[in-house]
Amino acid sequence: MNQNASSCTKSLGVLFWMVLAASVLLFFWGIWSVPLQSHNEARRLVVVQEMLASHQWLTPMKNGVFYFEKPPLFYWAGIFFSLLSGSTAEWVLRLPSALAAIFATGFLYQRISLYIGRQPALFSALVLISSHFYVGNARRAEINVFFGTLCFTALLLYYDYLQRQKKTYLYLAFFMLGLAALAKGPVSLVFFLPPLLIYGLLRRDWRVFKGLANPLAWLLFAVVGVSWFAYALYGVPGNPLHAVIQKDIVGKVYDNATRDPFYSYFVFLLGSFVPWVLIFFYKPKLWMQRLRSPEGQFLACAIGVPLIIMSCFANKHGKYMLPIFPFLAAFLGWALSDAYNNFGQRWGKCFYTWFIRLAGGILVILFVVLVVAPQYTMKYRFIVLKPFVEKIRSLQGENPVFSYRLEQIQLIYYYGEPIPVLNKEQLKEKINEGKPFLLVANDEDRTTLEGEDLCLLEEFAPFLKKDRIGLLYGAFSYCQTSKRDEPLDQRSPTLQNKYER
């Protein structure tokens, strides 16, 4: 038995250092080596760029227009690191997400150690950093990881208040909740208020309701989390926030035309925690017993209540579930710890060695897939962006640049300035003005643009997608330069008349 206990202790020691090293490597390593991979990430970075350029800290702008789809806290965090480093490089603006993820991992480990035990805490951290979805989002400028950490921290601080009966924790919880609202809006309440109400009813603990009825706590929440919304609703001309409320809140909750199946989140969460979810099939009575404890019921409420509420909404995106990821990791880690002890008692040192190899293998695979591979496998998403911008800069001179029909947000980030979008009528007006300009377009618009007085200057492929081509058109003087060596009979009649004039 002593030898078995010694092997277990050594195994847990190795696992601790493995988890610590993997956390740093998975969340931070190589975030500087991969350019923008998604439209979403580009939107966040462009807003930070434009807020820095305009010094308009309260009114987010994207491509030269108001962008109130998200409150400004995440952008402020990016601005802080940008001013600190003197750069708006991708890795600088990804730091808020990566730091939020590693804080969530550390806070999870510390609090589970305090309330349940060090071994379940270690397995909880392992489960969290083994989630490919969580790690993948933490490595991008992803607002939902940042927001999820704030919601998770607020709820755990409230549990601290219930256990320690110190109002400091109560006010800290509401302060963090206010920050969560300032990061993503009133949806933060879904991950805080309903779980606590259900937990209070299950435990018949009136201290839960006493804390939630504290007026000073709610005042703190309002000052931190609501004041910017009041400014956006009543202090900005045109009230752009009202349209966002209709589109992003009302539309996503009630839009039956795009309603996803109720069970979507359940399937998604199972897939996000492979292979650890298989532990639920091992002695389910054991982990069901854990649900009877205060800690188990709190975790169940923190996971289940927001999951059910969010499943009732029309639009379901996996990233919306990121606030419950640490809690689900805690519950899985607790069950995994129990199974680890049971198997260890049966097979001893052989099992401990096997488990370390399994955990290490999973973390290595994640590192290869999420850290090493994207710069090669996702190359098609960014390979032409910088050459495209360099070409625009080399040709532009004093002339303006526009985009046809679609906002090319990744291109805008590397260009560093807004690229206004033109629809078909606006493009005709620009052509009728008779002044030279450049136009960015996709190959699906090639047929439409061939009928206009434009000439194709260059193609870039693959452009954001494997089968997409980016097109750079020019008007007037650009066409004269590109066409002057061609026989007249190969020029379009309209352009030929222009040259002759």
C-alpha positions in Angstrom: 0.0 0.0 0.0 2.8 2.4 0.9 4.5 1.8 -2.5 1.1 2.3 -4.2 0.6 5.6 -2.3 4.1 6.7 -3.2 3.5 6.0 -6.9 0.3 7.9 -6.8 2.0 10.9 -5.2 4.8 10.9 -7.8 2.3 10.6 -10.6 0.2 13.6 -9.4 3.4 15.6 -9.0 4.4 14.9 -12.6 0.8 15.7 -13.7 0.9 19.0 -11.9 4.0 20.2 -13.7 2.7 18.8 -17.0 -0.6 20.8 -16.6 1.3 23.9 -15.6 3.7 23.8 -18.6 0.9 22.8 -21.0 -1.3 25.7 -19.9 1.4 28.2 -20.8 2.3 26.6 -24.1 -1.2 25.9 -25.3 -2.5 29.4 -24.4 0.5 31.5 -25.4 3.0 29.7 -27.6 2.9 30.8 -31.3 0.1 33.4 -31.0 2.6 35.7 -32.8 3.2 33.3 -35.7 -0.2 32.9 -37.2 -1.9 35.9 -38.9 -5.7 36.5 -38.7 -7.7 33.3 -39.3 -11.3 34.5 -38.9 -13.7 37.3 -39.7 -14.6 37.5 -36.0 -11.1 38.0 -34.8 -10.5 40.6 -37.4 -13.5 42.6 -36.3 -12.1 42.8 -32.7 -8.7 43.9 -33.9 -10.0 46.5 -36.4 -12.1 48.1 -33.7 -9.1 48.4 -31.4 -7.0 49.9 -34.3 -9.7 52.5 -35.0 -10.3 53.5 -31.4 -6.5 54.0 -31.0 -6.4 56.1 -34.2 -9.5 58.3 -33.3 -9.0 58.4 -29.5 -12.8 57.8 -29.2 -12.7 55.5 -26.2 -16.4 55.3 -25.6 -17.6 54.8 -29.2 -16.3 51.7 -30.9 -15.8 52.2 -34.7 -15.4 49.5 -37.4 -14.4 50.5 -40.9 -15.3 54.1 -40.2 -18.8 53.6 -38.8 -20.2 53.1 -35.3 -19.9 49.5 -34.1 -22.0 48.9 -31.0 -22.5 45.1 -31.4 -20.3 44.6 -28.3 -19.6 46.9 -25.3 -16.0 48.2 -25.1 -14.3 46.4 -22.2 -12.6 43.8 -24.5 -11.4 46.6 -26.8 -10.1 48.6 -23.8 -8.1 45.5 -22.7 -6.6 45.3 -26.2 -5.8 49.1 -26.2 -4.0 48.7 -22.8 -1.6 46.1 -24.2 -1.2 48.0 -27.4 -0.2 51.1 -25.6 2.0 49.1 -23.3 3.8 47.5 -26.2 3.5 50.2 -28.8 2.1 47.8 -31.3 -1.2 46.5 -32.7 0.3 43.2 -33.8 -1.9 40.1 -33.7 -0.2 38.6 -30.6 -0.7 41.9 -28.6 -4.4 42.0 -29.2 -4.7 38.2 -28.5 -3.2 38.7 -25.0 -6.6 39.5 -23.3 -8.0 36.2 -24.3 -4.9 34.1 -23.5 -4.5 35.8 -20.1 -8.2 35.4 -19.3 -7.9 31.6 -20.1 -4.8 31.1 -17.9 -6.4 33.1 -15.1 -9.5 30.9 -15.3 -7.4 27.8 -15.2 -5.5 29.0 -12.1 -8.6 30.3 -10.3 -10.4 27.0 -11.0 -7.4 25.1 -9.5 -7.2 27.3 -6.5 -10.9 27.3 -5.6 -11.5 23.6 -6.3 -8.4 22.9 -4.1 -10.0 24.9 -1.3 -13.5 23.5 -1.5 -13.1 19.9 -2.8 -9.4 19.0 -2.8 -6.1 19.4 -4.5 -6.4 16.2 -6.6 -9.8 17.0 -8.1 -8.5 20.6 -8.7 -5.6 19.2 -10.6 -7.8 17.0 -12.8 -10.2 19.9 -13.3 -7.4 22.0 -14.7 -6.3 19.1 -16.9 -9.8 18.7 -18.3 -10.1 22.4 -19.0 -6.8 22.8 -20.9 -7.6 19.5 -22.8 -10.7 21.1 -24.4 -9.7 21.8 -28.0 -12.5 24.3 -28.3 -11.5 26.3 -25.2 -7.9 26.4 -26.1 -8.6 27.2 -29.8 -10.6 30.3 -28.8 -8.2 31.3 -26.0 -5.5 31.6 -28.7 -7.5 34.2 -30.7 -8.8 37.7 -29.9 -12.0 36.0 -28.8 -14.4 38.1 -26.6 -16.2 35.0 -25.3 -13.2 33.5 -23.5 -12.7 36.9 -21.9 -16.4 37.3 -21.1 -16.6 33.6 -19.9 -13.7 34.2 -17.4 -15.5 37.2 -15.9 -18.8 35.3 -15.5 -17.0 32.3 -14.0 -15.1 34.5 -11.6 -18.2 36.4 -10.5 -20.1 33.2 -9.7 -17.2 31.6 -7.8 -16.7 34.8 -5.7 -20.4 34.7 -4.8 -19.8 31.1 -3.6 -16.9 32.5 -1.5 -19.3 35.0 0.0 -21.8 32.2 0.9 -19.0 30.1 2.5 -17.1 32.9 4.3 -19.9 35.4 4.9 -17.7 38.3 4.1 -19.3 41.1 2.1 -16.0 41.8 0.4 -16.6 38.7 -1.7 -20.2 39.8 -2.4 -19.1 43.2 -3.8 -16.2 41.6 -5.7 -18.7 39.2 -7.3 -21.0 42.0 -8.4 -18.0 44.1 -9.6 -16.9 41.2 -11.8 -20.5 40.7 -13.0 -20.5 44.4 -14.0 -17.3 43.9 -15.9 -18.9 40.9 -17.7 -21.8 43.1 -18.7 -19.4 45.7 -20.0 -17.7 42.9 -22.0 -20.8 41.4 -23.7 -24.0 42.9 -22.3 -27.0 41.8 -20.2 -26.5 38.1 -21.2 -24.0 38.0 -18.3 -27.0 37.9 -15.9 -28.0 34.5 -17.4 -24.8 32.9 -16.1 -25.1 34.5 -12.6 -28.6 35.2 -11.4 -30.7 32.1 -12.4 -28.0 29.6 -11.2 -27.9 31.3 -7.8 -31.7 31.4 -7.5 -32.0 27.7 -8.2 -29.1 26.9 -5.9 -30.7 28.9 -3.1 -34.0 27.0 -3.6 -32.3 23.6 -3.7 -30.2 24.2 -0.5 -33.0 26.2 1.2 -30.2 28.7 1.9 -31.7 32.1 2.5 -28.2 33.7 2.6 -28.2 33.3 -1.2 -31.3 35.6 -1.5 -30.0 38.0 1.1 -26.9 38.6 -0.9 -28.9 39.0 -4.1 -31.1 41.6 -2.4 -28.2 43.8 -1.4 -28.8 47.3 -2.9 -25.2 48.4 -2.7 -24.1 45.3 -4.7 -26.5 46.1 -7.4 -25.5 49.7 -7.4 -21.9 48.6 -7.9 -23.0 46.4 -10.8 -25.0 49.3 -12.4 -22.1 51.8 -12.1 -19.6 49.4 -13.7 -21.8 47.4 -16.1 -24.8 49.7 -17.1 -23.4 53.2 -17.2 -21.8 52.7 -20.7 -25.1 51.4 -22.0 -26.9 54.5 -20.8 -24.3 56.6 -22.6 -24.7 54.5 -25.8 -28.5 54.8 -25.7 -28.9 58.5 -24.9 -25.5 60.1 -25.6 -24.8 58.9 -29.2 -26.5 60.6 -32.1 -28.7 58.3 -34.1 -29.0 55.8 -31.3 -27.1 53.0 -33.0 -27.4 50.7 -30.0 -31.2 50.4 -30.5 -30.7 48.6 -33.8 -28.1 46.3 -32.2 -30.6 45.4 -29.5 -33.2 44.4 -32.1 -30.7 42.4 -34.2 -28.4 40.7 -31.6 -30.7 40.3 -28.7 -34.3 40.1 -29.9 -33.4 38.4 -33.2 -31.1 35.8 -31.7 -33.6 34.9 -29.0 -36.8 34.8 -31.0 -35.8 34.2 -34.7 -37.6 31.0 -35.5 -36.4 31.1 -39.1 -32.8 30.3 -38.0 -33.7 28.3 -34.8 -31.2 25.5 -34.0 -32.3 22.3 -32.4 -32.8 22.5 -28.6 -30.1 19.8 -28.0 -27.4 21.5 -30.0 -25.4 22.7 -27.0 -25.6 19.3 -25.3 -24.0 17.6 -28.3 -21.5 20.4 -28.6 -20.3 20.2 -25.0 -19.9 16.4 -25.2 -17.7 16.9 -28.2 -15.7 19.7 -26.6 -14.6 17.5 -23.7 -13.6 14.3 -25.5 -12.3 11.9 -24.2 -13.0 12.9 -20.5 -16.8 12.8 -20.9 -16.5 9.0 -21.1 -15.9 9.1 -17.4 -19.7 9.6 -16.9 -20.2 6.0 -18.0 -18.0 4.7 -15.2 -19.9 4.2 -12.0 -22.5 6.9 -12.6 -23.9 6.3 -9.1 -20.6 7.7 -7.7 -20.7 11.0 -9.4 -24.5 11.2 -8.9 -23.8 11.0 -5.2 -21.5 14.1 -5.6 -24.6 16.1 -6.7 -26.0 15.8 -3.2 -23.2 17.8 -1.7 -23.3 21.7 -1.6 -20.3 21.8 -4.0 -21.9 19.3 -6.4 -25.2 21.2 -6.4 -23.5 24.5 -7.0 -21.6 23.1 -10.0 -24.8 21.5 -11.3 -26.6 24.8 -11.1 -23.7 26.7 -12.6 -23.7 24.3 -15.6 -27.3 23.2 -16.0 -29.3 26.3 -15.5 -27.6 28.5 -18.1 -27.4 25.5 -20.5 -31.2 25.1 -20.4 -31.9 28.8 -20.7 -29.5 29.3 -23.6 -30.9 26.2 -25.3 -34.3 27.9 -25.5 -32.8 30.7 -27.6 -33.0 30.5 -31.4 -29.4 30.9 -32.4 -26.9 28.6 -30.8 -23.2 29.0 -31.2 -20.7 26.9 -29.2 -18.7 30.0 -28.1 -21.8 31.2 -26.1 -21.2 28.3 -23.7 -17.7 29.3 -22.8 -18.7 30.7 -19.4 -19.7 27.3 -18.2 -16.6 25.5 -19.5 -14.6 25.9 -16.2 -17.6 24.6 -14.1 -18.0 21.6 -16.4 -14.3 20.9 -16.3 -14.5 21.0 -12.5 -17.3 18.4 -12.4 -15.5 16.2 -14.9 -12.3 16.6 -13.0 -14.0 15.6 -9.8 -15.4 12.4 -11.4 -12.1 11.7 -13.1 -10.3 12.0 -9.7 -12.6 9.4 -8.2 -12.0 7.0 -11.1 -8.3 7.6 -10.9 -8.3 6.5 -7.3 -10.4 3.4 -8.0 -8.2 2.3 -10.9 -5.1 3.1 -9.0 -6.1 0.9 -6.1 -6.7 -2.0 -8.5 -3.6 -1.8 -10.8 -1.2 0.4 -8.9 1.9 1.8 -10.6 1.0 0.5 -14.0 -2.2 2.5 -14.1 -0.5 5.7 -12.9 2.2 5.4 -15.6 -0.5 4.7 -18.2 -2.6 7.7 -17.2 0.4 10.1 -17.3 1.1 8.9 -20.8 -2.5 9.3 -21.8 -2.7 12.8 -20.5 0.6 13.7 -22.0 -0.4 12.3 -25.3 -3.6 14.3 -25.4 -1.8 17.5 -24.5 0.9 16.9 -27.2 -1.8 16.2 -29.8 -3.5 19.4 -28.9 -0.3 21.3 -29.1 0.4 20.0 -32.6 -3.1 20.5 -33.9 -3.8 23.9 -32.3 -0.3 25.5 -32.1 2.0 24.0 -34.7 -0.4 23.0 -37.5 -2.5 26.1 -38.2 0.3 28.1 -39.8 0.3 25.3 -42.4 -3.2 23.9 -42.5 -4.9 27.3 -42.3 -2.5 29.1 -44.6 -5.2 29.6 -47.2 -7.0 32.0 -44.8 -4.2 34.5 -44.6 -1.4 33.8 -47.1 -2.5 36.6 -49.6 -3.6 39.2 -47.1 -0.2 41.0 -46.7 0.7 40.8 -50.4 -2.8 42.1 -51.3 -2.2 45.1 -49.0 1.3 45.7 -50.4 -0.1 45.8 -53.9 -2.8 48.3 -52.9 -0.2 50.5 -51.3 2.1 50.4 -54.2 -0.7 51.5 -56.6 -2.8 53.7 -54.5 -0.9 57.0 -54.4 -3.5 59.7 -53.4 -6.4 57.8 -54.7 -9.1 56.1 -52.6 -9.7 52.4 -52.1 -13.1 50.8 -51.9 -14.6 47.3 -51.5 -17.4 46.0 -53.6 -20.5 44.8 -51.8 -18.7 43.1 -48.9 -16.6 44.3 -46.0 -13.1 42.7 -46.3 -12.4 43.0 -42.6 -9.2 40.9 -42.6 -7.8 43.1 -45.4 -8.8 46.2 -43.4 -6.7 45.1 -40.4 -3.5 44.8 -42.4 -4.3 47.9 -44.5 -4.6 49.9 -41.2 -7.4 52.2 -42.4 -11.1 52.0 -43.3 -12.0 50.6 -46.8 -15.5 51.9 -47.5 -18.0 49.4 -49.0 -19.8 50.3 -52.2 -23.0 48.7 -53.5 -23.8 48.6 -57.2 -25.5 52.0 -57.3 -22.7 53.7 -55.3 -20.1 52.1 -57.6 -21.8 53.6 -60.7 -21.8 57.0 -59.0 -18.0 56.7 -58.3 -17.4 55.8 -61.9 -19.5 58.7 -63.2 -17.4 61.1 -61.1 -14.5 60.3 -63.4 -11.8 60.1 -60.8 -9.4 57.1 -60.4 -9.8 54.7 -57.5 -9.1 51.1 -56.6 -11.7 48.4 -55.9 -11.4 45.2 -53.9 -13.8 42.4 -54.8 -14.3 38.6 -54.7 -14.4 36.4 -57.8 -18.1 35.8 -57.4 -18.6 39.4 -58.4 -16.4 39.1 -61.5 -19.2 38.9 -64.0 -21.0 41.9 -62.6 -17.9 44.1 -62.5 -16.9 43.1 -66.1 -19.8 45.2 -67.3 -18.4 48.3 -65.5 -15.7 50.7 -66.6 -13.0 48.9 -64.6 -10.0 46.9 -65.4 -8.6 44.0 -63.5 -5.1 44.8 -62.1 -4.3 41.6 -60.2 -5.8 38.4 -58.7 -4.9 36.8 -55.3 -5.6 33.2 -54.5 -6.6 31.6 -52.3 -8.4 34.5 -50.7 -9.7 33.6 -47.2 -11.1 30.4 -48.6 -9.5 27.6 -50.6 -11.7 28.2 -53.7 -12.0 32.0 -53.5 -10.0 34.5 -55.5 -9.5 38.1 -54.5 -9.6 40.7 -57.2 -8.1 44.2 -57.4 -9.7 46.5 -59.9 -8.7 50.0 -61.0 -10.6 52.8 -62.7 -9.6 55.5 -65.2 -5.8 56.1 -64.9 -5.2 52.6 -63.7 -6.9 51.3 -66.8 -4.8 53.5 -69.0 -1.7 52.1 -67.4 -2.8 48.5 -67.7 -4.2 48.8 -71.2 -1.9 51.1 -73.0 0.1 48.2 -74.5 -2.9 46.3 -75.7 -4.3 46.5 -79.2 -7.3 48.8 -79.4 -9.6 46.1 -80.6 -9.0 44.2 -77.3 -10.1 47.2 -75.1 -13.7 47.6 -74.1 -15.6 50.2 -76.3 -16.3 52.4 -73.3 -12.7 52.5 -72.2 -11.5 53.0 -75.8 -13.6 56.1 -76.1 -12.1 57.4 -72.8 -8.6 56.9 -74.1 -9.4 58.6 -77.3 -10.8 61.6 -75.5 
